[in-house]
Amino acid sequence: MSAEPRVDLSEFFAELDDLERQLRAELSDEDFAHLRKLERWSRACTAAGWATSWMGPNLLSAGLLSLGRTSRWTMLGHHISHGGYSRLETPSPRYHRDTFARNGRRMRDWLDVILPEAWDAEHNNRHHTRLGETADPDLVEMNLDWLRDSEIPMAVRYALVMVMAGAWKWVYYAPNTLQELWAEEDRAAGGPGRRRKLTDWRAWSPTTRDGRALWLRCFLPYAAVRFVALPLALAPLGPLAVASAATNSLMAELLTNLHTFTIITTNHVGDDVHAFADPPADRHDFLLRQIVGSVNYTTGSDLNDFMHGWLNYQIEHHLWPDMSMLQYQRAQPRLKALCEKHGIPYIQEPVTTRLKKTLAVMVGKTSMKRGPYPA
């Protein structure tokens, strides 16, 4: 459904374009220095986690390793792959979206169970251009219609969601992004964009072509490094050290899944967030959807934003996906004030509040908002 605003928004869009011009003009070496600082924080968490991982299973090591993995994905991999730093002349080309984690650089730049080029296809090229539509691969309400429409008792539904949350990168993001990569490759070859399905558990079998691709390109490289090679590097400290490191790494993976589930799935879900039946009517309709179809969490300091994986600026990010993390900090209070001035809904709540609303949609207690917007 296209936008049916109750007021004339021409002045709002003019001021929004002016704000974008201001923000882009403010991009400088300070943005790159900010990125490098956050990268040091991320690497420090990882280094400290491994340095203490031999001391027996403990939440400190697991938590630090988890923060390193989460920030590497949600902050560095996410914003660099969108081109947030591609306009800067940086000392290293690896911070350009066409270079980062590509052409053999995956191990160094961003090793994850998610294939970097598959993330680009699913997230950057599909989710951001089809937000809230049935063509959005990350439309949570649609993806969980099997649970929402089931006869399963409500308490069991909540339990199932929490179990999925503990491994959602593996059971959802890795296969889903790979499917979108295949669809993109099919379109590039002149096809209709066929998604080779990995939603059936039988398709995960290494005996199938698609299953082998999932294991060889996604699961095995990540697991071999995180759960085998790095723990074995502590072998001089003895077998107990290796076992402890492996255990802490596995614990960190669980924490990473739970953390990212909390700060990612909640970005575009809730009975106060819009979903859309049709593609946007024009550019202004598209921009408006990025606002009414997204939510922010608590924003402010670098430490706060680091703990949120910089996903607490989702409204700004969806309006301008190729901006830097520092630009989002600059933009947030100005955009919020602009929306308030023109009566545009701008949802900003603590992530815990958004999680409750997300879970309610997931289990079928509530549904996404539809109908005229921005109302």
Beta strands, then each sheet from edge to edge (+ up, - down):
end
